[in-house]
Amino acid sequence: MAAERRASNFEHPLALGSFRSWVRLLQEGKEIDRAYLARLLFVSFSTLLTSPLRVYERLRYGRIVRNTTLHPSPIFIVGHWRTGTTHLHNLICMDRQFGYLSTFQAMAPGFCLVGDRTIKPLLARIARKNHPTREIDNIPLSFDAPQEEDFAIANMSPYSFLHLYTFPRRAPHFFDRYALFEGLPESALAEWTEIYLTLLRKATFSAGGKRLVLKNPANTGRIGTLLDLFPDARFIHICRNPYNVFRSMLHVYLTVLPTAQLQEIGRDRIEAYILAFYAKLMKKFLADKTLIPADNLVEMKFEDLEADPLGQLQRVYDGLRLPAFDETAPAVRAYMRSVEGYQKNEYEIDDHVIKSVNRHWPFAFDAWGYAPRTPA
């Protein structure tokens, strides 16, 4: 990965996270490569420095957050990473009847309430100067934009698959335990649940009690747990052509690892992870989606959403019995006009990609109706 490294040592996504969680991760990770000692020290210092803010937030808002009532039917957007979950999330969150977890809340979940008026504007100015768009897909970066919960979970605890980007040689451990909940001890699941509900209560409190729309690809492997927490939850699943998913995921790894890793890893292993993790996650979803009541699930393809966003959103509102889409449509149109100049990353789908995907993901073509390609 040395040749791919473009970011400095001081851009680790956990720099605003829990110091206690960071120490637990380091104790479990054990192997830290010498090249990343500066990053290790920076994150350790940053998490320790912001600890008083987290303590103050617990004292100031702890009881308020605990007493915040969650809507019994949150809307979960699921689907593998790079299938259009972010685009769909942004579109639905144009509807002001819904609340969501914001990017700032995901970055600093421990002090997002006390820091909303002071720290958030400061970080936003720094971000606009250094990173005006997300590096993985060129989407404009806003601290008030919708964000996925696992960033916050990773900042609050060791219980997130995202830690595989910090300790990539232990990626199967983090993915199996925290994206699929396989081999997760009951005590850890109970702690994860408490953290997750606290996070959702903070988002609900900030949104004035509104029903939440939550986008988190990792939740694709947690359907049973989500239904235990919210039996009447609504789900939207979005899929995408498997070849594009593979190539886009490779880009994600090669972009995110240089900002987060404390261990070196080769490209061959990265590709093996992508192939294995997609198969595990999506096969688990195909098995578990039968747990969702039929009228609480809508499925779509990214290609259909891209071609007809209003028509696909109408399907979602009708299928999940959500009110007032006609009132939301003008805001959706305005948002679509605002991103008209957005350029997607374009990837070459070569024979290597085709052969790898055909060999490892044949079930995906049958499940979602995509046509497999033949290598040249």
Secondary structure, 3 states (H helix, E strand, C coil): CHHHCCCCCCCCCCCCCCHHHHHHHHHHHCCCCHHHHHHHHHHHHHHHHCHHHHHHHHHHHHHHHHCCCCCCCCEEEECCCCCCHHHHHHHHCCCCCEECCEHHHHHCCCCCCCCCCCHHHHHHHHHHHHCCECCCCCCECCCCCECCHHHHHHHHCCCCHHHHHCCHHHHHHHHHHHCCCCCCCHHHHHHHHHHHHHHHHHHHHHCCCCEEEEECHHHHHCHHHHHHHCCCCEEEEEECCHHHHHHHHHHHHHHHHHHHCCCCCCHHHHHHHHHHHHHHHHHHHHHHHHHCCHHHEEEEEHHHHHHCHHHHHHHHHHHCCCCCHHHHHHHHHHHHHHCCCCCCCCCCCCHHHHHHHHHHCHHHHHHHCCCCCCCC
